[in-house]
């Protein structure tokens, strides 16, 4: 059997993740979805910190924690204020 190439693996992964995200949007309670999305975003921030030349683990941890604090603080901003921008 032939080994699948990188593109087909990415398409399969994207399809599975797309179905999972759409399912989560429609069937998971809002607070749970918010926590799941935050975990994904913090994981992406961890990977991005490596790409943005943060060399030490401490610098990467500080970067991710600062984004976590920022996400927490943004949760207190009234939605009406955001929509009026």
Order of alpha helices (4+ residues) and beta strands (2+ residues): alpha-alpha-alpha-alpha
